Amino acid sequence: MPDTHLLKGSQTVANPWRIIAKDDEVDAAAISVDETILLPLAQWLAQSEAVAGKANIGVWLDSDESPEPLQPHCQQLALIAINFPAFADGRGYSYARILRDNYGYKGELRAIGDVLRDQLFFYQRCGFDSYLIREDRDAAQAADSLNDFSACYQVGSDDFAPLLVRK
């Protein structure tokens, strides 16, 4: 995917992370320190000892994979990505809230897959801070949607106070 499709915060930035497909086997011990790799959850868990403490190896989970196995490891991960296989599949929003609010994950949380402009504001509310925009969309234009709304009634990972009690 071209570098121009990654938003980090509201800026278009270069994307050094290579996403490994579920059916591609990678030996984590053989990954160079110069490479930045996102391993599928099953591979990351199977090689957790080899990847422990390596900031250049992150993990991605699919919408049908719970983030629960990452709980004891998430503080050592520089990047966790959550795949949205379809626009209508919202399980990743819940996974992001679990990682941020329940597990205290402080690293980069990235939305990948069918990521569109219409969803970015809500991804941000759930704790995502980077977004790999679909290839057929304009990432710079999508970044504008992060400011679509000036106030939110509900609490979110970005603000724990409801509008009613905010000053």
N, CA and C atoms as an extended XYZ file, in Angstrom:
501
Properties=species:S:1:pos:R:3:atomname:S:1:resname:S:1:resid:I:1 pbc="F F F"
N         0.844       -1.178        0.000 N   MET     1
C         0.000        0.000        0.000 CA  MET     1
C         0.891        1.243        0.000 C   MET     1
N         0.548        2.245       -0.788 N   PRO     2
C         1.377        3.448       -0.854 CA  PRO     2
C         1.453        4.156        0.490 C   PRO     2
N         2.590        4.782        0.726 N   ASP     3
C         2.810        5.483        1.978 CA  ASP     3
C         1.790        6.594        2.217 C   ASP     3
N         1.249        7.172        1.156 N   THR     4
C         0.367        8.329        1.286 CA  THR     4
C        -0.987        7.992        1.889 C   THR     4
N        -1.224        6.754        2.249 N   HIS     5
C        -2.525        6.376        2.788 CA  HIS     5
C        -2.530        6.176        4.302 C   HIS     5
N        -1.466        6.543        4.975 N   LEU     6
C        -1.425        6.403        6.426 CA  LEU     6
C        -1.608        7.769        7.079 C   LEU     6
N        -2.603        7.831        7.959 N   LEU     7
C        -2.793        9.020        8.780 CA  LEU     7
C        -2.358        8.684       10.189 C   LEU     7
N        -1.534        9.529       10.739 N   LYS     8
C        -1.127        9.388       12.138 CA  LYS     8
C        -1.536       10.693       12.794 C   LYS     8
N        -2.493       10.601       13.714 N   GLY     9
C        -3.126       11.824       14.171 CA  GLY     9
C        -3.907       12.366       12.993 C   GLY     9
N        -3.646       13.583       12.609 N   SER    10
C        -4.332       14.153       11.440 CA  SER    10
C        -3.372       14.417       10.283 C   SER    10
N        -2.160       13.848       10.358 N   GLN    11
C        -1.143       14.073        9.331 CA  GLN    11
C        -0.925       12.836        8.468 C   GLN    11
N        -0.715       13.046        7.175 N   THR    12
C        -0.332       11.961        6.286 CA  THR    12
C         1.162       11.727        6.479 C   THR    12
N         1.539       10.495        6.790 N   VAL    13
C         2.935       10.168        7.071 CA  VAL    13
C         3.350        8.909        6.320 C   VAL    13
N         4.652        8.683        6.253 N   ALA    14
C         5.184        7.465        5.646 CA  ALA    14
C         4.835        6.267        6.533 C   ALA    14
N         4.556        5.151        5.911 N   ASN    15
C         4.200        3.935        6.635 CA  ASN    15
C         5.309        2.898        6.489 C   ASN    15
N         6.149        2.742        7.491 N   PRO    16
C         7.225        1.746        7.386 CA  PRO    16
C         6.768        0.321        7.722 C   PRO    16
N         5.576        0.143        8.280 N   TRP    17
C         5.116       -1.160        8.761 CA  TRP    17
C         4.569       -2.018        7.627 C   TRP    17
N         5.095       -3.233        7.530 N   ARG    18
C         4.625       -4.205        6.538 CA  ARG    18
C         3.705       -5.193        7.247 C   ARG    18
N         2.497       -5.347        6.691 N   ILE    19
C         1.508       -6.249        7.273 CA  ILE    19
C         1.709       -7.652        6.689 C   ILE    19
N         1.899       -8.614        7.568 N   ILE    20
C         2.058      -10.010        7.158 CA  ILE    20
C         0.672      -10.655        7.115 C   ILE    20
N         0.342      -11.280        5.997 N   ALA    21
C        -0.948      -11.956        5.846 CA  ALA    21
C        -1.000      -13.182        6.749 C   ALA    21
N        -2.213      -13.599        7.097 N   LYS    22
C        -2.388      -14.744        7.987 CA  LYS    22
C        -1.768      -16.024        7.440 C   LYS    22
N        -1.785      -16.195        6.136 N   ASP    23
C        -1.266      -17.436        5.548 CA  ASP    23
C         0.214      -17.357        5.183 C   ASP    23
N         0.867      -16.236        5.467 N   ASP    24
C         2.313      -16.101        5.249 CA  ASP    24
C         3.042      -16.372        6.563 C   ASP    24
N         3.866      -17.389        6.587 N   GLU    25
C         4.634      -17.721        7.796 CA  GLU    25
C         5.912      -16.891        7.844 C   GLU    25
N         6.171      -16.287        8.985 N   VAL    26
C         7.374      -15.483        9.178 CA  VAL    26
C         8.049      -15.936       10.463 C   VAL    26
N         9.373      -16.113       10.391 N   ASP    27
C        10.156      -16.455       11.575 CA  ASP    27
C        10.559      -15.144       12.250 C   ASP    27
N         9.948      -14.847       13.381 N   ALA    28
C        10.190      -13.579       14.071 CA  ALA    28
C        11.654      -13.396       14.452 C   ALA    28
N        12.346      -14.483       14.752 N   ALA    29
C        13.758      -14.388       15.122 CA  ALA    29
C        14.621      -13.908       13.956 C   ALA    29
N        14.139      -14.105       12.734 N   ALA    30
C        14.905      -13.726       11.544 CA  ALA    30
C        14.608      -12.306       11.063 C   ALA    30
N        13.700      -11.613       11.723 N   ILE    31
C        13.345      -10.255       11.303 CA  ILE    31
C        14.456       -9.295       11.714 C   ILE    31
N        14.940       -8.548       10.747 N   SER    32
C        15.998       -7.572       10.988 CA  SER    32
C        15.475       -6.412       11.833 C   SER    32
N        16.359       -5.796       12.608 N   VAL    33
C        15.963       -4.639       13.412 CA  VAL    33
C        15.590       -3.446       12.535 C   VAL    33
N        15.987       -3.486       11.258 N   ASP    34
C        15.669       -2.413       10.322 CA  ASP    34
C        14.274       -2.559        9.723 C   ASP    34
N        13.636       -3.709        9.912 N   GLU    35
C        12.295       -3.947        9.390 CA  GLU    35
C        11.262       -3.671       10.471 C   GLU    35
N        10.110       -3.178       10.056 N   THR    36
C         8.982       -3.030       10.971 CA  THR    36
C         7.849       -3.880       10.420 C   THR    36
N         7.439       -4.856       11.211 N   ILE    37
C         6.521       -5.900       10.764 CA  ILE    37
C         5.314       -5.973       11.685 C   ILE    37
N         4.134       -6.138       11.074 N   LEU    38
C         2.914       -6.422       11.827 CA  LEU    38
C         2.546       -7.873       11.592 C   LEU    38
N         2.658       -8.679       12.641 N   LEU    39
C         2.336      -10.103       12.548 CA  LEU    39
C         0.866      -10.340       12.879 C   LEU    39
N         0.242      -11.311       12.229 N   PRO    40
C        -1.113      -11.690       12.628 CA  PRO    40
C        -1.089      -12.191       14.073 C   PRO    40
N        -2.188      -12.049       14.767 N   LEU    41
C        -2.263      -12.393       16.188 CA  LEU    41
C        -1.767      -13.805       16.473 C   LEU    41
N        -2.224      -14.793       15.719 N   ALA    42
C        -1.832      -16.187       15.977 CA  ALA    42
C        -0.322      -16.368       15.864 C   ALA    42
N         0.300      -15.765       14.844 N   GLN    43
C         1.755      -15.882       14.691 CA  GLN    43
C         2.480      -15.146       15.805 C   GLN    43
N         1.974      -13.965       16.172 N   TRP    44
C         2.619      -13.206       17.235 CA  TRP    44
C         2.578      -13.990       18.543 C   TRP    44
N         1.421      -14.581       18.860 N   LEU    45
C         1.296      -15.358       20.092 CA  LEU    45
C         2.182      -16.600       20.069 C   LEU    45
N         2.258      -17.278       18.924 N   ALA    46
C         3.075      -18.487       18.804 CA  ALA    46
C         4.559      -18.177       18.975 C   ALA    46
N         4.955      -16.926       18.660 N   GLN    47
C         6.362      -16.541       18.734 CA  GLN    47
C         6.576      -15.450       19.800 C   GLN    47
N         5.734      -15.425       20.806 N   SER    48
C         5.768      -14.324       21.779 CA  SER    48
C         7.117      -14.179       22.483 C   SER    48
N         7.806      -15.273       22.713 N   GLU    49
C         9.125      -15.169       23.348 CA  GLU    49
C        10.143      -14.529       22.412 C   GLU    49
N        10.066      -14.857       21.127 N   ALA    50
C        11.002      -14.299       20.142 CA  ALA    50
C        10.747      -12.826       19.872 C   ALA    50
N         9.497      -12.368       20.042 N   VAL    51
C         9.163      -10.980       19.739 CA  VAL    51
C         9.159      -10.079       20.973 C   VAL    51
N         9.283      -10.671       22.145 N   ALA    52
C         9.237       -9.904       23.393 CA  ALA    52
C        10.255       -8.767       23.390 C   ALA    52
N         9.765       -7.569       23.642 N   GLY    53
C        10.641       -6.407       23.749 CA  GLY    53
C        11.126       -5.829       22.431 C   GLY    53
N        10.676       -6.348       21.303 N   LYS    54
C        11.114       -5.839       19.993 CA  LYS    54
C        10.126       -4.777       19.508 C   LYS    54
N        10.571       -3.526       19.505 N   ALA    55
C         9.711       -2.412       19.104 CA  ALA    55
C         9.401       -2.405       17.616 C   ALA    55
N        10.134       -3.195       16.840 N   ASN    56
C         9.913       -3.228       15.398 CA  ASN    56
C         8.940       -4.328       14.968 C   ASN    56
N         8.360       -5.046       15.941 N   ILE    57
C         7.403       -6.099       15.624 CA  ILE    57
C         6.111       -5.814       16.388 C   ILE    57
N         5.054       -5.555       15.610 N   GLY    58
C         3.742       -5.315       16.190 CA  GLY    58
C         2.819       -6.468       15.860 C   GLY    58
N         1.560       -6.303       16.203 N   VAL    59
C         0.570       -7.356       15.990 CA  VAL    59
C        -0.695       -6.746       15.392 C   VAL    59
N        -1.354       -7.525       14.553 N   TRP    60
C        -2.672       -7.102       14.073 CA  TRP    60
C        -3.671       -8.212       14.350 C   TRP    60
N        -4.895       -7.788       14.702 N   LEU    61
C        -5.929       -8.772       14.929 CA  LEU    61
C        -7.115       -8.498       14.025 C   LEU    61
N        -7.758       -9.585       13.650 N   ASP    62
C        -8.924       -9.519       12.787 CA  ASP    62
C       -10.158       -9.285       13.637 C   ASP    62
N       -11.251       -8.948       12.997 N   SER    63
C       -12.467       -8.613       13.732 CA  SER    63
C       -13.068       -9.806       14.472 C   SER    63
N       -12.654      -11.015       14.112 N   ASP    64
C       -13.173      -12.196       14.810 CA  ASP    64
C       -12.195      -12.728       15.863 C   ASP    64
N       -11.170      -11.937       16.195 N   GLU    65
C       -10.167      -12.331       17.190 CA  GLU    65
C       -10.213      -11.359       18.374 C   GLU    65
N       -10.410      -11.890       19.536 N   SER    66
C       -10.481      -11.073       20.747 CA  SER    66
C        -9.101      -10.506       21.098 C   SER    66
N        -9.070       -9.292       21.666 N   PRO    67
C        -7.793       -8.740       22.120 CA  PRO    67
C        -7.333       -9.333       23.454 C   PRO    67
N        -8.160      -10.156       24.077 N   GLU    68
C        -7.862      -10.692       25.407 CA  GLU    68
C        -6.485      -11.353       25.522 C   GLU    68
N        -6.036      -12.147       24.530 N   PRO    69
C        -4.706      -12.757       24.676 CA  PRO    69
C        -3.561      -11.743       24.741 C   PRO    69
N        -3.818      -10.508       24.316 N   LEU    70
C        -2.779       -9.470       24.341 CA  LEU    70
C        -2.662       -8.767       25.690 C   LEU    70
N        -3.629       -8.961       26.569 N   GLN    71
C        -3.646       -8.226       27.829 CA  GLN    71
C        -2.318       -8.286       28.584 C   GLN    71
N        -1.720       -9.459       28.794 N   PRO    72
C        -0.463       -9.464       29.554 CA  PRO    72
C         0.737       -8.932       28.763 C   PRO    72
N         0.574       -8.744       27.459 N   HIS    73
C         1.697       -8.342       26.605 CA  HIS    73
C         1.569       -6.930       26.049 C   HIS    73
N         0.392       -6.338       26.132 N   CYS    74
C         0.147       -5.131       25.340 CA  CYS    74
C         1.051       -3.955       25.701 C   CYS    74
N         1.569       -3.891       26.915 N   GLN    75
C         2.425       -2.759       27.271 CA  GLN    75
C         3.795       -2.820       26.597 C   GLN    75
N         4.156       -3.975       26.056 N   GLN    76
C         5.444       -4.089       25.365 CA  GLN    76
C         5.321       -3.864       23.862 C   GLN    76
N         4.110       -3.676       23.362 N   LEU    77
C         3.884       -3.529       21.929 CA  LEU    77
C         3.899       -2.062       21.506 C   LEU    77
N         4.684       -1.757       20.492 N   ALA    78
C         4.727       -0.403       19.965 CA  ALA    78
C         3.514       -0.107       19.100 C   ALA    78
N         2.966       -1.159       18.448 N   LEU    79
C         1.842       -0.967       17.537 CA  LEU    79
C         0.922       -2.177       17.579 C   LEU    79
N        -0.366       -1.907       17.769 N   ILE    80
C        -1.411       -2.912       17.614 CA  ILE    80
C        -2.345       -2.385       16.540 C   ILE    80
N        -2.606       -3.202       15.535 N   ALA    81
C        -3.536       -2.831       14.472 CA  ALA    81
C        -4.760       -3.731       14.553 C   ALA    81
N        -5.899       -3.151       14.245 N   ILE    82
C        -7.151       -3.897       14.233 CA  ILE    82
C        -7.736       -3.797       12.838 C   ILE    82
N        -8.024       -4.959       12.262 N   ASN    83
C        -8.554       -5.020       10.909 CA  ASN    83
C       -10.074       -4.848       10.905 C   ASN    83
N       -10.527       -3.997       10.026 N   PHE    84
C       -11.950       -3.827        9.746 CA  PHE    84
C       -12.179       -4.396        8.348 C   PHE    84
N       -12.632       -5.665        8.261 N   PRO    85
C       -12.761       -6.305        6.952 CA  PRO    85
C       -13.883       -5.723        6.096 C   PRO    85
N       -14.849       -5.083        6.734 N   ALA    86
C       -15.965       -4.470        6.011 CA  ALA    86
C       -16.421       -3.236        6.775 C   ALA    86
N       -16.936       -2.286        6.054 N   PHE    87
C       -17.418       -1.031        6.636 CA  PHE    87
C       -18.411       -1.285        7.773 C   PHE    87
N       -19.263       -2.281        7.630 N   ALA    88
C       -20.328       -2.546        8.597 CA  ALA    88
C       -19.882       -3.385        9.799 C   ALA    88
N       -18.645       -3.839        9.837 N   ASP    89
C       -18.159       -4.667       10.938 CA  ASP    89
C       -17.562       -3.763       12.011 C   ASP    89
N       -18.289       -3.586       13.116 N   GLY    90
C       -17.866       -2.645       14.140 CA  GLY    90
C       -17.182       -3.245       15.353 C   GLY    90
N       -16.852       -4.532       15.310 N   ARG    91
C       -16.235       -5.164       16.485 CA  ARG    91
C       -14.918       -4.511       16.874 C   ARG    91
N       -14.186       -3.989       15.902 N   GLY    92
C       -12.902       -3.352       16.177 CA  GLY    92
C       -13.014       -2.131       17.075 C   GLY    92
N       -14.146       -1.441       17.032 N   TYR    93
C       -14.357       -0.304       17.934 CA  TYR    93
C       -14.311       -0.784       19.383 C   TYR    93
N       -15.012       -1.880       19.649 N   SER    94
C       -15.023       -2.442       21.012 CA  SER    94
C       -13.641       -2.907       21.420 C   SER    94
N       -12.917       -3.543       20.497 N   TYR    95
C       -11.572       -4.024       20.802 CA  TYR    95
C       -10.656       -2.859       21.168 C   TYR    95
N       -10.796       -1.744       20.448 N   ALA    96
C        -9.977       -0.566       20.746 CA  ALA    96
C       -10.275       -0.042       22.142 C   ALA    96
N       -11.553        0.042       22.495 N   ARG    97
C       -11.926        0.519       23.836 CA  ARG    97
C       -11.394       -0.415       24.914 C   ARG    97
N       -11.452       -1.724       24.671 N   ILE    98
C       -10.927       -2.693       25.640 CA  ILE    98
C        -9.423       -2.488       25.825 C   ILE    98
N        -8.701       -2.357       24.713 N   LEU    99
C        -7.248       -2.175       24.794 CA  LEU    99
C        -6.886       -0.884       25.533 C   LEU    99
N        -7.539        0.205       25.193 N   ARG   100
C        -7.217        1.505       25.802 CA  ARG   100
C        -7.744        1.613       27.237 C   ARG   100
N        -9.030        1.342       27.413 N   ASP   101
C        -9.679        1.641       28.690 CA  ASP   101
C        -9.512        0.536       29.731 C   ASP   101
N        -9.545       -0.718       29.309 N   ASN   102
C        -9.454       -1.826       30.272 CA  ASN   102
C        -8.022       -2.300       30.479 C   ASN   102
N        -7.237       -2.371       29.396 N   TYR   103
C        -5.880       -2.898       29.498 CA  TYR   103
C        -4.835       -1.799       29.630 C   TYR   103
N        -5.224       -0.537       29.477 N   GLY   104
C        -4.294        0.577       29.638 CA  GLY   104
C        -3.247        0.686       28.544 C   GLY   104
N        -3.549        0.204       27.339 N   TYR   105
C        -2.581        0.252       26.240 CA  TYR   105
C        -2.282        1.697       25.862 C   TYR   105
N        -1.003        2.053       25.830 N   LYS   106
C        -0.568        3.425       25.545 CA  LYS   106
C         0.116        3.575       24.191 C   LYS   106
N         0.438        2.467       23.537 N   GLY   107
C         1.137        2.535       22.257 CA  GLY   107
C         0.222        2.953       21.123 C   GLY   107
N         0.753        2.864       19.906 N   GLU   108
C        -0.015        3.241       18.725 CA  GLU   108
C        -1.083        2.193       18.443 C   GLU   108
N        -2.292        2.661       18.196 N   LEU   109
C        -3.417        1.790       17.866 CA  LEU   109
C        -3.903        2.192       16.478 C   LEU   109
N        -3.812        1.271       15.528 N   ARG   110
C        -4.070        1.572       14.118 CA  ARG   110
C        -5.277        0.807       13.589 C   ARG   110
N        -6.124        1.505       12.833 N   ALA   111
C        -7.232        0.888       12.110 CA  ALA   111
C        -6.730        0.536       10.705 C   ALA   111
N        -6.935       -0.719       10.297 N   ILE   112
C        -6.539       -1.163        8.954 CA  ILE   112
C        -7.731       -1.859        8.292 C   ILE   112
N        -7.645       -2.062        7.001 N   GLY   113
C        -8.709       -2.761        6.276 CA  GLY   113
C        -9.595       -1.779        5.543 C   GLY   113
N       -10.900       -1.930        5.702 N   ASP   114
C       -11.881       -1.093        5.013 CA  ASP   114
C       -12.085        0.199        5.801 C   ASP   114
N       -11.036        1.020        5.840 N   VAL   115
C       -11.033        2.252        6.626 CA  VAL   115
C       -11.383        3.421        5.708 C   VAL   115
N       -12.502        4.076        6.042 N   LEU   116
C       -13.030        5.160        5.218 CA  LEU   116
C       -13.175        6.443        6.027 C   LEU   116
N       -13.276        7.545        5.325 N   ARG   117
C       -13.409        8.873        5.920 CA  ARG   117
C       -14.535        8.931        6.943 C   ARG   117
N       -15.673        8.354        6.632 N   ASP   118
C       -16.853        8.450        7.486 CA  ASP   118
C       -16.640        7.880        8.889 C   ASP   118
N       -15.665        7.037        9.070 N   GLN   119
C       -15.461        6.363       10.341 CA  GLN   119
C       -14.371        6.984       11.211 C   GLN   119
N       -13.518        7.810       10.636 N   LEU   120
C       -12.324        8.265       11.358 CA  LEU   120
C       -12.630        8.965       12.680 C   LEU   120
N       -13.616        9.825       12.706 N   PHE   121
C       -13.946       10.526       13.946 CA  PHE   121
C       -14.292        9.532       15.049 C   PHE   121
N       -15.032        8.486       14.692 N   PHE   122
C       -15.470        7.493       15.677 CA  PHE   122
C       -14.340        6.546       16.068 C   PHE   122
N       -13.444        6.250       15.124 N   TYR   123
C       -12.236        5.490       15.477 CA  TYR   123
C       -11.452        6.253       16.544 C   TYR   123
N       -11.276        7.535       16.306 N   GLN   124
C       -10.529        8.389       17.228 CA  GLN   124
C       -11.170        8.385       18.621 C   GLN   124
N       -12.481        8.433       18.690 N   ARG   125
C       -13.185        8.424       19.980 CA  ARG   125
C       -12.954        7.123       20.728 C   ARG   125
N       -12.688        6.039       20.003 N   CYS   126
C       -12.478        4.728       20.629 CA  CYS   126
C       -11.019        4.472       20.981 C   CYS   126
N       -10.121        5.387       20.615 N   GLY   127
C        -8.726        5.242       21.013 CA  GLY   127
C        -7.729        5.032       19.893 C   GLY   127
N        -8.194        4.939       18.661 N   PHE   128
C        -7.251        4.813       17.542 CA  PHE   128
C        -6.520        6.131       17.352 C   PHE   128
N        -5.235        6.033       16.977 N   ASP   129
C        -4.478        7.244       16.688 CA  ASP   129
C        -3.759        7.194       15.352 C   ASP   129
N        -3.944        6.101       14.603 N   SER   130
C        -3.455        6.058       13.221 CA  SER   130
C        -4.413        5.212       12.397 C   SER   130
N        -4.434        5.511       11.099 N   TYR   131
C        -5.448        4.934       10.224 CA  TYR   131
C        -4.837        4.662        8.855 C   TYR   131
N        -4.906        3.428        8.432 N   LEU   132
C        -4.430        3.075        7.098 CA  LEU   132
C        -5.638        3.144        6.171 C   LEU   132
N        -5.740        4.248        5.450 N   ILE   133
C        -6.898        4.533        4.599 CA  ILE   133
C        -6.861        3.635        3.359 C   ILE   133
N        -8.045        3.189        2.940 N   ARG   134
C        -8.144        2.353        1.742 CA  ARG   134
C        -7.428        3.006        0.572 C   ARG   134
N        -6.816        2.177       -0.280 N   GLU   135
C        -6.036        2.666       -1.424 CA  GLU   135
C        -6.827        3.559       -2.361 C   GLU   135
N        -8.111        3.297       -2.523 N   ASP   136
C        -8.913        4.056       -3.488 CA  ASP   136
C        -9.458        5.361       -2.906 C   ASP   136
N        -8.995        5.756       -1.723 N   ARG   137
C        -9.459        6.990       -1.078 CA  ARG   137
C        -8.308        7.948       -0.852 C   ARG   137
N        -8.628        9.211       -0.702 N   ASP   138
C        -7.646       10.267       -0.475 CA  ASP   138
C        -7.453       10.456        1.029 C   ASP   138
N        -6.277       10.129        1.523 N   ALA   139
C        -6.009       10.198        2.962 CA  ALA   139
C        -6.038       11.630        3.476 C   ALA   139
N        -5.519       12.576        2.704 N   ALA   140
C        -5.511       13.969        3.160 CA  ALA   140
C        -6.936       14.487        3.310 C   ALA   140
N        -7.804       14.120        2.389 N   GLN   141
C        -9.208       14.511        2.482 CA  GLN   141
C        -9.878       13.821        3.675 C   GLN   141
N        -9.534       12.566        3.896 N   ALA   142
C       -10.102       11.821        5.011 CA  ALA   142
C        -9.720       12.448        6.345 C   ALA   142
N        -8.537       13.014        6.434 N   ALA   143
C        -8.068       13.618        7.683 CA  ALA   143
C        -8.983       14.735        8.160 C   ALA   143
N        -9.638       15.415        7.234 N   ASP   144
C       -10.555       16.495        7.609 CA  ASP   144
C       -11.696       15.992        8.483 C   ASP   144
N       -12.068       14.730        8.333 N   SER   145
C       -13.214       14.189        9.078 CA  SER   145
C       -12.922       14.028       10.574 C   SER   145
N       -11.659       14.096       10.968 N   LEU   146
C       -11.330       13.974       12.387 CA  LEU   146
C       -11.894       15.141       13.199 C   LEU   146
N       -12.275       16.203       12.499 N   ASN   147
C       -12.842       17.383       13.159 CA  ASN   147
C       -14.281       17.644       12.725 C   ASN   147
N       -14.985       16.606       12.301 N   ASP   148
C       -16.356       16.771       11.825 CA  ASP   148
C       -17.301       17.290       12.902 C   ASP   148
N       -17.055       16.949       14.155 N   PHE   149
C       -17.959       17.335       15.229 CA  PHE   149
C       -17.193       18.114       16.289 C   PHE   149
N       -17.836       19.143       16.837 N   SER   150
C       -17.162       19.974       17.834 CA  SER   150
C       -17.429       19.511       19.262 C   SER   150
N       -18.474       18.720       19.469 N   ALA   151
C       -18.792       18.234       20.811 CA  ALA   151
C       -19.428       16.851       20.704 C   ALA   151
N       -19.199       16.047       21.729 N   CYS   152
C       -19.774       14.701       21.793 CA  CYS   152
C       -20.521       14.569       23.107 C   CYS   152
N       -21.698       14.017       23.054 N   TYR   153
C       -22.488       13.816       24.267 CA  TYR   153
C       -21.936       12.667       25.101 C   TYR   153
N       -21.546       11.582       24.425 N   GLN   154
C       -21.125       10.374       25.122 CA  GLN   154
C       -19.664       10.452       25.556 C   GLN   154
N       -19.332        9.604       26.530 N   VAL   155
C       -17.939        9.438       26.915 CA  VAL   155
C       -17.249        8.591       25.847 C   VAL   155
N       -15.942        8.679       25.789 N   GLY   156
C       -15.150        7.875       24.864 CA  GLY   156
C       -13.759        7.730       25.428 C   GLY   156
N       -12.921        7.013       24.727 N   SER   157
C       -11.538        6.870       25.180 CA  SER   157
C       -10.803        8.203       25.138 C   SER   157
N       -11.310        9.140       24.347 N   ASP   158
C       -10.676       10.450       24.244 CA  ASP   158
C       -11.221       11.458       25.257 C   ASP   158
N       -12.332       11.136       25.927 N   ASP   159
C       -12.906       12.022       26.933 CA  ASP   159
C       -13.854       11.214       27.817 C   ASP   159
N       -13.504       11.079       29.083 N   PHE   160
C       -14.274       10.237       29.993 CA  PHE   160
C       -15.423       10.963       30.690 C   PHE   160
N       -15.594       12.246       30.424 N   ALA   161
C       -16.687       13.005       31.048 CA  ALA   161
C       -17.786       13.242       30.019 C   ALA   161
N       -19.053       12.946       30.365 N   PRO   162
C       -20.142       13.233       29.448 CA  PRO   162
C       -20.319       14.748       29.296 C   PRO   162
N       -20.885       15.173       28.207 N   LEU   163
C       -21.054       16.605       27.917 CA  LEU   163
C       -21.783       17.327       29.051 C   LEU   163
N       -22.713       16.671       29.666 N   LEU   164
C       -23.515       17.251       30.749 CA  LEU   164
C       -22.663       17.792       31.897 C   LEU   164
N       -21.530       17.156       32.193 N   VAL   165
C       -20.703       17.580       33.324 CA  VAL   165
C       -19.428       18.310       32.908 C   VAL   165
N       -19.196       18.457       31.632 N   ARG   166
C       -18.007       19.188       31.172 CA  ARG   166
C       -18.191       20.685       31.349 C   ARG   166
N       -17.100       21.361       31.614 N   LYS   167
C       -17.149       22.822       31.765 CA  LYS   167
C       -16.633       23.494       30.534 C   LYS   167
